[in-house]
Amino acid sequence: MKIGMLGAGTVAQALARHAIRQGHEVVLSNSRGPASLTPLVRELGLLARAGTPAEAAAADLVVLAVGWPRVPEVAASLPRLDGTVVVDATNQFASLPPNPRIADLGDLTGSEYVASLLPGARVVKAFNALFAQYIAADPRHAAGRQVLFLAGDDPDAKRTVERLADSFGFAPVDLGPLREGGRLIQLGGPLSGLHVLKQD
């Protein structure tokens, strides 16, 4: 599978490394242009390349991993993603720590808002509730596998993400639709930042 990364920060890099270890091609993109990613791509190896956000969005599966304030700008720059599975790994930080503030989206969850900006995309909320260093680490532990909570409105899209996460070593747990499940794992939700192991 070809996986496109919208963003090239710590979360995107962690997922890119997992994907490459499983033999997937990865296209990384950022706001500074492909040339700025040359050292990272060289480090990641032959299965990685740099591209524009539009090129990354043309992949089989797309990961949205940019800072929250940039989400509307990135979404507006993309072509329609009809049928594309988009993993929303964002968190709705209006401002970051040490003075964190959660963006006010009214009744919408963060992923419902993201989905509204990406008409036609099949959005799955995942990888947002874990700190990047725990995504990067081996999710297999002596006591079990790191649980990966996810939510989405498209069952087939969720199965795609579940299979991918499982191949990385995570134990996917489907929390239901973007509204109910997404609210549990977004910032302020009871499962945000909760590290759980599934006994195998």
N, C-alpha and C positions, 0 to 999 in steps of 0.2 A: 504494500500500500504506500502511496505517497501522502505524507502528512505535511501540511503547511502551518507554519507558526507565524501568527500575527503578534509580533513582539519577540525579543531575543534576550530577555532578562533571565533571572535565575530560575523561574518556573518553566519558561520555554526551553531553556538549556537542559534542565533536569529531564523534561519529557522527551526532548530530542535524543538525549543519550540512551534512555530506555528504548525508544523506537529504533534507533540505529542498532542497538544490541540484538534486536529481534529481526533485523534485516530490512527494515522499512527505509525508504528514501525520505529525507526531510528537507524542506525548503524554509529557510529562516528569513524573516524580514523585520525591518525596524523603520523608524522615522528618518534615520540619517542616511539611508541608502545602502545598497548591497556592498559597496566597497568597504564600508566600515565594519563589515562582518567577516572580512577575509581572514583575520587571525583565528577567529572562532571556527569557521568552516574548515580551515586547515587542521585545526586541532581535532575536530569531530571526525574527519576522514572522508572517504570517497562517497559515502552515502548522503553527505550533507552538501548543500549548496545555498548560496545567498540569492535572494530575489526581491522584487518589489512586493508590497502587500497584495497587489492584484495577482501576481504570480503565485504567491503563497496560497491565496484564496482559491486558486484553480485546482488545488490538490484534492485527493479523494476524501480526506478528512481535514478539518481546519481547527486549530486551537487558538482561541482569543485570549492572549495573556499580556495585555497592556494595562497601564495605569488607568484607573477609572475616568479621570478627566479627559483622557484621549479617546475613549470608546466612541463617542458620536463622530469625531473627526475620522477615525479609522473606518468606521462603518460607512460613512458617506463616500469614502474614496473607493469602495469596492463595487464590482459589478453585482448584479443579482445573483444570489447563491441558491437558486432553485434546487431543492432536494439535497443540498450539501449538509453533511453532519458537522455542526460547529460546537466544539467543546468550549463552554464559557467558564474560564478559570479566573475570572475577574472578581474583585470584591469592591463594593460600592463605597470606597473611601473618598469622601469629598475633600478631606485633608488627612495626611498621614501622621503617625506617631512622631513626636511625643504629644501632639495635640490632635488626636484622631477625631474625626467627625464623620458620621455616616450620612451619605446623601439622602435627602428626603425625596422619595419617589411616590409619595402618596400611597395608594393601595397596591401598587405594583411591586413585585419582587424584582431584584436586580436582573435576573435572567429573563423575566417577562419584558422588562425594559429593553434588554439587549435584543431579544427576539423581535421586538417592534421596530428596531433599527435595521434588522436583517430580514426583510420579507422573503419568504420562500425557504429560508434556511431551517434546518431541523436542529434546534438548540438543545444541548444537553449540559446541565450544570454539573461540573465535576472538577476536582483538583484545586478548588478554591479554599477548602476548609483546612488544608494542610499547609504548614510552613514549607517553603521551598526545600530546605535541607532534609525534610522528611520525605518529600517526593523523590529527591535525588538518591537517597539511601536505598539499599536493598530492602524491599518491603517484606521479605521473608525473615521471620524471627524464630527462635527456638520455640516460643510459646504460640506461634501462629502467624498469620499474614496480616499486614496492615490493611484495615478496612478503608475502602474508598467509597464514600457516600456519593450518590448521583441522583439527579432528577431530570425529568423531561416529559414532554407531551407526546413524543413519537416513539412507540415501542421498538420499532426496528432500529432507530437511531440509538436508543439506549442499549440494545443488544450489541450493536457495533462497538460502542464505547466499553461495555462490560467485557467483551472478548479481548479488546486491546489491553485494558487494564489488567485483566487476568493474566495475559501473556507477559506483562511486565512483572507479575508477582503479587499484585494487589488482590484483595478480596472485595469485589464490587458488591454494594448493597443499594438496591433501587428503592428510593424513598417516595416514588410516585411522580405526579405532575410538577411542572415548574412552580405552580402557585403554592401547593401545600409542601412538597418536598424541598423546593428551592428556599422556602422561608425557613426551613429547619437548619440549612447549612450555610445560609448567607450570613453576613456580619450581623451580630446580635442574636442569631438563632441558637438554639440549645445544642446543636451539634457542630457549630463552628469552632475549630481548634480542638475538637475532641479526638484523641488518639485511641483507637480501639483495635484490638487484635482478634481475628476470627480463628478459632481453633479448628484445625483441619483433621 
